[in-house]
């Protein structure tokens, strides 16, 4: 009997070069009813000479052409990066762009660019004066500098459809099996004498997993465990208990907050390969180490609970609600052999990977994205309120607190601040001493900065803290840029969002841009309020987080956004000693791999944002409030 995986007459090969979006390409191709296979980038061409393979897509990846081992193609590095949504001009006569308008909004995320093409190639797309798309129509070879697979490329699905059907000649005969049945097939690996322990956070992913486990295996074989790390939101554990009990699932709650603050773990140094023990969590500053301590401790507690139940890992499977984006961002080898680690998720630490390799972990939803899990949850009859709960990271509030004991001021800190001052106050397009990075601005960018320099409405300063970003498929750890004004008028949001796209493009030590409410910032701060993960600090953020989310719900704005992180960062302003500041972040996304901030007055009520700011400013110990203006990329959703 022919294997079902081989009974389709057409396939697309996706060559994995380490892109954070490689699995999204796979998903989009399959949504268009064409079977796809992900292979390593170094797979020999002889492997897909079979006529069943109709086309090849190369995923892109984190390396610059200047990285070690990358092909050397001449001088391609530009003074400007492009990370975020931009407009590109396309040649609609190309088969790749059939049926589209000449101007398209796409996601760009690159630092290298093509300067010229051979005579037998044709440029079919431009991003300003940069080449954004090329074709060799006779050989049916096409290249794009943007990501057609993500939601931020507004007509990306149509571009992929054109490639699959108009260029590759696919007929769309591939139909995915019912997703619920695939999950149940995964759970059927549990033999009749074994049980499962589902680790429940209270979010939709782990809850859907718990319900499927109960339906497939029976209530008596399912143990649901909720671990309170001490970093949860207000009343989170009680909400989880109520939600699971309403679904007829018994839940055990373990409070390990005391243990968590003093926890440490072993990590391997990537340079030497040697293991070392971290410090205590409440003394740790580095975000990756915080994530790994929390993730490993979480898993050790689960194993200890299994032992207390009188069982071993041979008797019971650990079940996680892990999704595909978690594994991609953690650079799990289950999805990519070449991806860059953006951030380690608590459900994909080294200890989790070790247990996974030994066959002790089941992750039935690991091929899913968030929107697909929500659709499945609704089909299973879960309450809408539970299905549409906003995602909350496993490490919780711990990775929404920027810990520091000194300011981060590198060699470019002062020079970039000088460049920002020139841009915001002194820019003239005819200046004979115009800095090199400003000579290739798009017309709309020139108009913007010329207007701002003439009015001197905004100031922009680097802050001496770093946050995590994703630029060119690689993890970045760079400065936040704060924009401020005199604070007596409603923020000029359109100009602010334009600056949020422009500044990381010009100045490569910036990956996040925020608007600072209140008075204009006179100069870049150069000191921090020493901050660790102490109970007092965590409780301060818990109060602020509760205020923000309560306001959104009271004003019926909560469902308008996909995620609303609130971040505490260690900067005092205006002479307020020993205080800290707060960032509020709103994200709109469908794929949870890319996203954009909600625009006040457009996507979300401006009054709800301003009301939240006024309330947070009254919390003792809070100096300033900022609004994160940055899309993902160049920033990540979370600051750490």
Phi, psi and omega in degrees: 000135182288135176299134182302329181292344184243014185262012176262139188272001181213138180217156174245134176264129174254113179273119187274110176256013175102012182294142172296342185254011184302317181287336176290323175302313179304313181297316182295320179298315181292327175299332179270017172068034174235130180289142180228152177228135178261122180236156177299152184297333183267016178297128180299144181300334181297340183290335182236041174276346177302134182299348177296334180273113187268341182190166181231135173239125175265130193285341194084177182186180187282344186280140166285161175295347179268355181291154180299130180089351178278152179295142180264114187241019180098186185282107182234352185284136183250161177288339181251142167264162170228109180225106180134189180280126177222163175269139173234150176261127184241157177267104187286357175283343179290142178300332181293330185248023181304131175083004182258162174278157184296333180252124184231142174267124186224166172266119174251138177206087184200157175242342176260158177210160176272128181268330183205160180231156178297165184299328183273005174253157182231135175280125182240009178199142179229141170246096189063237177260013178259147178284128183246345180199144180221161177212152166235090192296327181293319179271359181056048176249132183222145177223135176233145181266003180242181185250096180289347186277347187257162182296330183291344168268105197296328178244029181298324179299321179292324178295316178295321178298318178299318180297313184291316189263316183280326186259311182275344178077022178291154182247354175073049182265355185274124178238123179293145172295160177304126186300322179298322179294322177298320178296316180295327175297320178297317181289341179290351175295341180283118182286167189296337181266358182259158176240175176231147170246115180265125180273110191254121175269335185108350176281175185293326185296306182290330179291316176300318177301316182297317180295317179296321177299315180296316183292324185275321188254340183097145185302322186292345181255005185244123173248122179258128183234128176245125183251117178270107184278351187094358183243024181274167177284174181304125176059024185297313185297320178295321178297321179295315179301314182297318182296314182291321178297325179293340178261012178063040177238120178289139184231132173257134180248128175247127176263109183244024186299321179296315179296323186292319183298328182262005186287154172216175177206171176267135174230153182260127178290122183296335181280311184265339184079003182271147177272146173216157178268135177288170169283181175297151181301320182284006174241357188273137180257324190284130185299321180295321179293322177301314181298319183289322177299313182296315181296316181292319179296319177305312183288324178296320178297320178297318178294321178297322179295322176299318178297319179296335178279359179079024181234170175237176179292349174282341183262344190213141175265143168271130181244129178240152176270040183296135177252166181302316179299328178300314183290326180293312183293329178277357182060041177295138180289352176288342179241338182203142175266355188224004185289153176274143175286117174274310174200144180277119177280149184297338180264016177213041176281177179301320180294318178298318180296323178296316178293324179296316181296331179275359176082021183263356184238135173247135179227079188299337184257016189289352174258005184263156166249167190304315183296327179290322178295319179297318178298319178295319180300319179294321178295329179281354178089016179290148179300143181301323181300322180284316182299324186261015174299139180290144179300143176228127187295148179307314178290352173065216184296344182299327180259016169248018175235115177280113181266139181198152172238356177204157178290149176264102182231098180270185184298335183265358187302308184286323181292322178292323176297324176294319178296320178296320178298316178299314183299316187276344187233334192237355187301131170220127184299337181263010179297121180295340179257026181303127179303147185305321185291346181261002183276349183241028178294146172292159180305317181292330177289319176301314181298319181298305186290330176294319178296316181293321179294325180288320182272338184050042184287321183248155165242151179226132181219141169291144173258146185277045174227160179241146173229163183278138175224177175225113183227125182061035180070006181247153175286134173237155180223093193224180185283154168270138173253126180257128175257134180224164176217191184285349168078004182263359179236165173297136180306142178272084193298320183301314179293323180296316181291327175295318176296323181297331175279324187284318189296315176295335178292323183273319189241111194278003172261016176241131171232004181209138181232133181232156171258130182260117177289156180099202186286162179297138177280123186283326181204166180291130177293149182230018175219161181234161170271114183309128188222130175229171176280077175259162180302319182298316181292316179298318181295325177299314179293323180299319179296313182295316178302317181295319178300312184296310183291327177295318178298317179300319181290317181297329180261017176056039180252350190299318183282352181282344181237157184272330184202145183221070177295147173236130189239138174256125180233152199272049180240130174258142179233166173060030177074012180274090185296146175059028174250170179228169182240166187234136172249131172253139189227128175239132182235134173246123182200154170251323186268349180056019170252328174233168179185165178226153178288148176291138179267114179303134182087350178239297181270335187212152180298127177296323181297325179295323177291312182295323178295320178298317180299315180300320180292316182294324180297340180273351180288126180303136178090000179257124182272305184222161173237136177235156178246122182284120185262002196264136173283166172250113351284170014274343178270164166269169177298308177277156178280339178234000000 
